[in-house]
Amino acid sequence: MTEIQYCEACAQKMMVYRRSVRRNMIQGLIILADGVPKKTVELGLSPGARSDFTTLRFFGLIYRDLYKNRFKWMITQQGKLFLQGKTSIPKYAYIFNNWVKRYSEERIEITDVHHEKVDIDIILKNARKVEVFS
């Protein structure tokens, strides 16, 4: 859904886009759960899923440290809690010029967009095994 507004000064069309978290975005979030910052292309997602993945930032689930790892994404504490099913997020973010204008009051949990909660401890154990054998 897109809201269309017009600038009062110049009559330019201004679009407000409604975005939500979808299942194809969750795989990238799971990959980031090991705490290692990664570029979008390093997540192993399809091109469509890669572009959708960055929408997670509007929900506070991922971020970029603009000083250290400018081009790499990291999972937030909110993102970890969401994966584990310990918190909910707004169902929709309304975006204008790449900024959140508002959120919907309706909230969702991980099981609304992914078939199950994610055990981050297992992900971390597997990540450590890979480091040992690398």
N, C-alpha and C positions, 0 to 999 in steps of 0.2 A: 504494500500500500504506500502510496506517495501522496503527500500533501503539497498542494501548489499554492504559493502565496506570491504576491507581486509587491515589489518595492514601491513605496509611496512617492519617492523622489524621482525615480527614473523608469518605473513600470517594468523593470527587469523581472523575469520569472525566477522565483526562488523555490527550490524543491526541498522538502523535508522527507527523508526516506525512513521507512520503518524497517528495522533490522531485528533479527532474532538469532538465537544460537540453534544450529541444526546439527544433525548427527555427523555429517561429513567433517565438521570442524573439531569434533571431540577427539578424533585420532591424533591430530597435531598436539592437542592439549595433553593427551596421554604421553606422547613422546617427550614433551617438555617436563613431565613430572619427575624426571631424574635430576632436575635442578641444573642441568648443563645448558647454557645459552646456545641457541642455534639460529642460523639464518633460515628464512622461510623455505628456501630451496633444499636445505639439509633435512627437512622433515619427512621427505619421501612421499609427499602428497601429490595428487594429480594437479595439473595447472588450475583447474576450477576450484578444487579444495584449497589450494594455496591462497588464492585471492580471497576466498570466503573466510579463511582462517584468521586473517587480520581483524575481522569484525569482533573477535573475542576481546579486543582491547576496550571496546566501548562498554563492556560488562565488567571490566576490572579483573579479567581472568588471566591476561598476559600483559606484558609491558616491555619496553626497550629502555635500557640504561643508556641515555644519550651521551654520557661521558666515557663509559668504559667499552661497552659493546653496542655501538650505535646501530649496527645492522643486524643484531641478533635479538631474538625474542626470548623472554624468560616467563615462567609461570609465576603468578602471584600466590600469596597465601590464600586469598579468596578462590583462586583457580584450583588449588589443591583441595580445599574444603568442598568445593562444588563437585569435583571428581569423586570424592569420598562419600558424597551424599549428606554432608554435614551442614550445608547451607543452600539457600535458594538464591536465584537471581531474577531480575525483572524479565518477563517474557519478551518484551519489546523495548528497544532503544530507538528514539526518534532522532535522526541525525541530520544536521544542517551544516553544510560546509565543513564536513569532517569533525564536527563537534556534537556532543550529545546535547540535544535541546531539552529532552525530558525522557522519563522512563514510564512504562505502563505500571499500573498498580498490581496487575496480575503477575504472579511469580511462578517460576518453574524450578524443578529439581533435575538432577542428572538423569534420573530414570524416565523423565518426560522426553528426552532427546537421545538417550543411549540405553541399550537394553539392560544395563546393570551398573551398579556402583563400581568404582575402580579401587583396587587395593594397591595403594602407593607403595607400601612396604615391599610387596613382591616386585614392583618395578625397580625400586632402589636396589634390592638384592641382585636382580638380574643385571642391572647396570654395573654394579661392583664386580660381578663375575666377568663381564666383558672387559673391564679395565684390567683385571688380573691377567687375562689371556691375551691382551693386545700387545 
